[in-house]
Amino acid sequence: MPQQDEPSNNPAVMAYNAVLVLFDVLAFIVKSVYIIARGLFEMVVLPPARDVSGDIVLITGAGHGMGKNLSLQYAALGTTVVCVDVNEKTNQETVTAIKGKGGKAFGYTCDVTNRQQVVDTCKKIRDQVGVVSILINNAGIMPTHSLLQQTENEIRKTFDINVLAHFWFIQSLLPDMIKQNRGHIVVLSSIAGMIGFKYLVPYCGTKFAVRGIMEALSEELRADPAKPNIKFTTIYPYMVDTGLCKRPYTRFPSLLKMVKPDDAAAAIIDAQRRGLIEASIPKYLLYLNTWFRNLPLRVGQEFGDLLDTGLHQNATPNAGVKMYNLVILIIDIVAMLVRWIFHTLESFYRLVVPPAADTVHNDIVLITGAGHGMGRCMALQYAQLGATVVCVDINEKMNADTVATIRQQRGNAFGYICDVTNRQQIIETAKQIQQEVGTVTILVNNAGIMPTHPLLQQTETEIRKTFEINVMAHFWLLQSYLPGMLEKNRGYIVAMSSVAGLCGLNNLVPYCGSKFAVRGIMEALAEELRQDARKPNIKFTTVYPYMVDTGLCKRPHMRFPNMMRLVKPEEAAAAIIDGQRRGLVDVSIPKYLLYLNTIIRVFPLKVGTLLRDFLDSGVESDL
């Protein structure tokens, strides 16, 4: 077990600590009230927009769409613009357009998925142009069809461009920003980074990941003793008319019309210049999402059904947008309100009386990472409940030990060796399991790793491996086992996110990104199947554990060890299985963390920062 400082039993020390805690609580309350009041004031009177005429801004994907509009508008403000795109021709057109209007621009051709190209390009920019003070990670792609129809190449490319490229640019440019003690990083998430959408499962995963990366990186630099003057802005645009959204639809085109690229660019630049931490386009979407996150999930789904907006699947033709007359609209609104009341009352009832736990006696449960830690504990506990357990791990010896222990206890278990980062191995293993054991009805995506040190010290191999195991493996396993569940019309998918998938944490930037991604994947896939005409009986549970004592957290620290102690793997496993059997959509360990996060998200982000400072819980660098 990791070493923790033992609390002193000396009465004088305990009294002194109690006084300090009391003062910290009072300071927290006073600061929170100030931040909330200031936040309300700034909703009416925005912070002033700073001058960017002396800045060098680098924009990825500058050859077209929002990237091109951002480049033109920054140049019009007197900023030196560095245009980066993989398409040399369109990128040069942007540079030429800027120079034609008297602006200052430089163009660089770069494949943002190639880390070495990014590093080399950034060195050239520093030598030839100067130190970049504003980075805008804008490049992105959006394949639009169901998860089971997305290819390995599509999924990998989506993550390479939409997520991993952020790491390569940040690692290349952030050190110079820190040296000059001035910089601003802007990233393009999406409305699909706030809620899950059908036909956008990998895309939602990437845009949730971007949120996690930004939250964790801003927290990491805030905890830096040097207190570098680096700002962060995350943007959540609705569908922008750049050609990325190929088949959009909306029930209320006047209320939720596609955003024009030049309008989106103007809003992004305004948010950056005013130092906003988050901004949605249109503005009200951020407030709307915050509001609905505090209501039962079904309430948000009912509202989404009323708005009826999203993307058609490319493979399925559609005659056009649904047309409703006023009478039908009124009926829909009344029906929605009635359902809201019902789901809200049901949610309160379920807080007191949880749903009954289903039996798993006839289920086949597949658990990844079953050789140790939580995976092993879940395998043993599922077997004790009468389930047939399929143990999957890359470590043959430890996996075999789990299987042997279950069999010694007269349980039914099978072991398979598989590298979950290898899609072909997963497919072949799934075929073997189908033939030798049967159809998997409960899939527990548990395998994960957690490199614990600052982003600038994380290697390309570490970052890629974190996403390969913590995220990409989910896709390969889902694509392998979900079809069998759909055919059987019965299945359950459990995915391990983390408390680091709820909020950004120091020394865990890639890990936080991966765990936010899991949230997005699960939300989007659940929505995709909810809107499937077949109405398949597939359920989803996303789990957010606090630090579990499995050896993954090598150097934990906590101010209040009695309130926020390391969770025992046996306790975590029991809570996960209980959540799955009761059909809970989200489970945090301990339970109160999910409610605490939901409540804190209502307030300005800095209130959450104050609470984290007060609780003082996290992990130290393992270097």
Sequence and secondary structure as in RCSB ss.txt:
>XXXX:A:sequence
MPQQDEPSNNPAVMAYNAVLVLFDVLAFIVKSVYIIARGLFEMVVLPPARDVSGDIVLITGAGHGMGKNLSLQYA
ALGTTVVCVDVNEKTNQETVTAIKGKGGKAFGYTCDVTNRQQVVDTCKKIRDQVGVVSILINNAGIMPTHSLLQQ
TENEIRKTFDINVLAHFWFIQSLLPDMIKQNRGHIVVLSSIAGMIGFKYLVPYCGTKFAVRGIMEALSEELRADP
AKPNIKFTTIYPYMVDTGLCKRPYTRFPSLLKMVKPDDAAAAIIDAQRRGLIEASIPKYLLYLNTWFRNLPLRVG
QEFGDLLDTGLHQNATPNAGVKMYNLVILIIDIVAMLVRWIFHTLESFYRLVVPPAADTVHNDIVLITGAGHGMG
RCMALQYAQLGATVVCVDINEKMNADTVATIRQQRGNAFGYICDVTNRQQIIETAKQIQQEVGTVTILVNNAGIM
PTHPLLQQTETEIRKTFEINVMAHFWLLQSYLPGMLEKNRGYIVAMSSVAGLCGLNNLVPYCGSKFAVRGIMEAL
AEELRQDARKPNIKFTTVYPYMVDTGLCKRPHMRFPNMMRLVKPEEAAAAIIDGQRRGLVDVSIPKYLLYLNTII
RVFPLKVGTLLRDFLDSGVESDL
>XXXX:A:secstr
          HHHHHHHHHHHHHHHHHHHHHHHHHHHHHHHHHHS       TT EEEEETTTSHHHHHHHHHHH
HTT EEEEEES HHHHHHHHHHHHHTT  EEEEE  TT HHHHHHHHHHHHHHT    EEEE       S GGG 
 HHHHHHHHIIIIIHHHHHHHHHHHHHHHTT EEEEEE  GGGTS  TT HHHHHHHHHHHHHHHHHHHHHHTST
T   EEEEEEEE  BTTTTSSSEEES TTTS  B HHHHHHHHHHHHHTT SEEEESTHHHHHHHHHTTS HHHH
HHHHHHH EEE  TTS         HHHHHHHHHHHHHHHHHHHHHHHHHHHS       TT EEEEETTTSHHH
HHHHHHHHHTT EEEEEES HHHHHHHHHHHHHTT EEEEEE  TT HHHHHHHHHHHHHHT    EEEE     
  S GGG  HHHHHHHHIIIIIHHHHHHHHHHHHHHHHT EEEEEE  GGGTS  TT HHHHHHHHHHHHHHHHH
HHHHHT TT   EEEEEEEE  BTTTT SSEEES TTTS  B HHHHHHHHHHHHHTT SEEEESTHHHHHHHHH
TTS HHHHHHHHHHH EEE    
